Every structure is written in structure tokens, then in C-alpha cells.
Amino acid sequence: MTAPAAGTECPPRRYAHTSVQLFRFSAVSWNAHRIHYDAAFAASEGFPDTVVQSTLHGETLSRNALEWAGPGARLESVAWRNVATAVAGEQLTWAATVSSVEGARVRLDARILKADGSECVTGTVEVTLAG
């Protein structure tokens, strides 16, 4: 991939996490909080379904940035802030804008949006493009 110009919008990526994915992510990340894998318990806590883990949002920001950057790209850093809750089955969209480019290093202002366009997660991801 040729280094993009600052201001370039990355193509959005739409997805929804499944309850099985949330259960598995809880297992591999040692997250034992029941709101992430037990829908009945999540409902007793006021959520409409099992809750997407904060760290899964970070993984999603990183993975989509690397897929956008292309084969051989390297993750340099990721930082994010959850601003709303997402649950299993909820339609989400990864979106990002190139905020800076220094040689092969690209910084993205990334976000995860809910179906209504409101922000669920905001953050930055830095990748180095393959030479």
C-alpha cells in the first residue's frame, strides 16, 4: 500500500459480535464477568444482551486497521475509550480517518459507531505499512 494522505477516510467495515464470540473472548482473556457471556445475568444488570468487552473493542480497532493497511503492516500502538455500551448482535461500524503520515508510519483516528451513527468507541491506531 502506498502511504495515504492525511484526511483520507478508510472504507468503513460493518460487523456484529455474536454471543459465542463474546463467550470465547472472555475465556481467552480471562474475563470472568458474567455480563459478557450470560444473557440472563446481563439482563438482570439492565443490559439487553451480553456486553461486548472493552478489550474486544481494542482488538477490533487494531484488526481492522491492520486489514486496511494491507499484508505485512505492523501494529505500533492502539489506544481507545469506550463511550457507550455495545451488546451481542448489535450492528457496529469501524470507521477511521488518516490523521498523520510520517514515512511508512500512519496514524488513524478510529471509532466504532452504533447503527444510529453515535460513537461507541473512539481511539487512535498507529501502523507501519509494509515496504
Disulfide bonds with the S-S distance in Angstrom:
none
